[in-house]
Amino acid sequence: MEAGIKIFINNFPKPVREIIPITKEGNDSKVGSKYKGPRRLLGFEMGANVNELYYNAMSKFFISFLLYDEIILRDADFIEIIKRIGVEDGIALLRSKKLKLVYDLSLIHI
C-alpha cells in the first residue's frame, strides 16, 4: 500500500494490573519479604460499565476503518474485536489489507 494516512488504535479497555518485581531466582520479591518498593500499575480502572467501553472502542475502530488508509492494532485488541464480530468477519478485515497487527509496540513506525 502506498504512503497513506495511518492510525494506531489503542483504546480498547485494559484492566488495572500490578507489576510485581521478580528476584534473580524468578520468585515474587514480595513473598516472604518486607517489600517497600513502588507499586507499578498498567491499564486503567474500567468501572462498572465495561460493555459501554467496548462499544465505544469498537465504534471508533469502525469509524477509523472508513476514514484511514491503514489501521495499526495490537494483536490482543484484535482478539477483542474477533470476540465481538466473529472469526469470519475478523478474517475479512485482515483480507482488506487495511488492518495491520503488531505484536511488539517498538515495531510501530507511523
N, C-alpha and C positions, 0 to 999 in steps of 0.2 A: 504494500500500500504506500502511495506517495506520502510526502510530508503533509499531514492534515492536522486538524485540531484534535488534540488528545486530552483525556481527563483520567485521573486516577481517583477511583471511588473507594473510600474507606470509612463509610458512615454506618456500617451495619453494627448493631448493638453488641458490645462485648462486656460481660460482667466483670466486676472488680475482682482481681486476683492478687494475692500477695506473693511476692517473690521471696523465697526463703534461701538464705545463703547456705552453701554446701561446703563441708570440710574437704580437705585433700583426699580423705578416705572415701568420700562420697556420701557421708552421713549428713543428716539435717543438723546444722550447727545450733539450733535452739533446743534440741532434745538433750536433756541431762546437763545443760549448762545455763549460766545466767546471761544469756544473750542480751546485750544492751544496744545493738546496732540500730540504724534507722529502718523504718518499715518502707518497703518498696511496693508500690501498687501499680497495676496495669488495668486498663479499661475504665469504665465509669459506672456509677450507680444507676441501674436501669429503672428503679422504681417498680410500681405495681403493674403498669400497663405496657408490658413488653411487646404485645401484639401491635400496638399503635406505633412503637418504634420501628418494628419490622415493616409495617405498612408504609411508613414514611420513607424508609431506606429503599424499599422496592419501587415506590413511586418515583423517587429521584433517579434510581437506576434506569428505569424505562424512559424517563424524560431525557436523560443523558444519552441513551441509545439512539434517540431521534435527533438530538442536537449535535453530537460529536462524531468525528470520523473514526475514532478509536477509543475504546474504553479499556482501562487497565484495572484489574481487580485481583485482590488476594485470593488464593485458592480456597481458603477457609470461608470467605464470603461467597464464593461461587457455590460451595456446598449448601449454604443457607438459601441461595436462590433455587437450587435444584429441589430442596425440601419443599419449597412453596409452589414451583411451577411444574415440577416433574422432570424426569431424566430426558425424555424425548425432546421437550422444549429447550432444555439446557443444552443438548447437543445441537439443536437448531441455532441457538445463539452462537455457539462456537463455530459452526459451519459458515456463519455470515462473515467471518473473518474480521469483524469489528471488535470482538471481545478478545483481549489478551489476558492470560493468567500469569501471575508471578508467584513464585514460591519463596523468593528471597527479596525483601524490600530494598536491598542495596543494589539490585539489578535495574531499578527504575531510572530511566533517562528520558525525561519529558522535555 
